[in-house]
Amino acid sequence: MKYNKIINLKNGKEALLRNGEFADGEAVFVNFNETHAETDYLLSYPDENSFDAQQEAEFLKEKTESPNEIEIVAVVDGVVAGTAGIEAVGAKYKLKHRAELGIAILKEYWGLGLGKALMEACIECAKEAGYTQLELNAVAENERAVALYKKMGFVEYGRNPRGFNSRVSGYQEVVYMLLEL
């Protein structure tokens, strides 16, 4: 699956949204570790990263070659400022209509419209891939993210009051959301 688009951020800078490629392995690895250290709202901590830079490169190559999955990088001034992607929930007939969305943005780029642009890109790609349902999980106290997801058309379909166990704050409620495409 391919994606390539230039957008203008609220600070006047341009961001290139494109497929993550093999050559981006190191930059995406660094971005993962930084984004996961900057907030307690993502699924894991940097020390739980199961990839090294080489494995990240292979992952990006695999997603670029996939007909129904993608990992998009947002590049601003040569820096990977964020990533977002869609991944199949499963290949079996009863699941193949569903995809999961994940997104992470460096804190210095929050509030510039990058999250919305990455969400739009993933929604577009999910439709192109033939999915009819896009899903995500969000920590309930991450009100800005939940508001963005609702603005993008996602609806809440459930909550898990002990969905995450944070090293910082203990249990976090997780909101399950979906978008019918």
Order of alpha helices (4+ residues) and beta strands (2+ residues): beta-beta-alpha-alpha-beta-beta-beta-alpha-beta-alpha-beta-beta
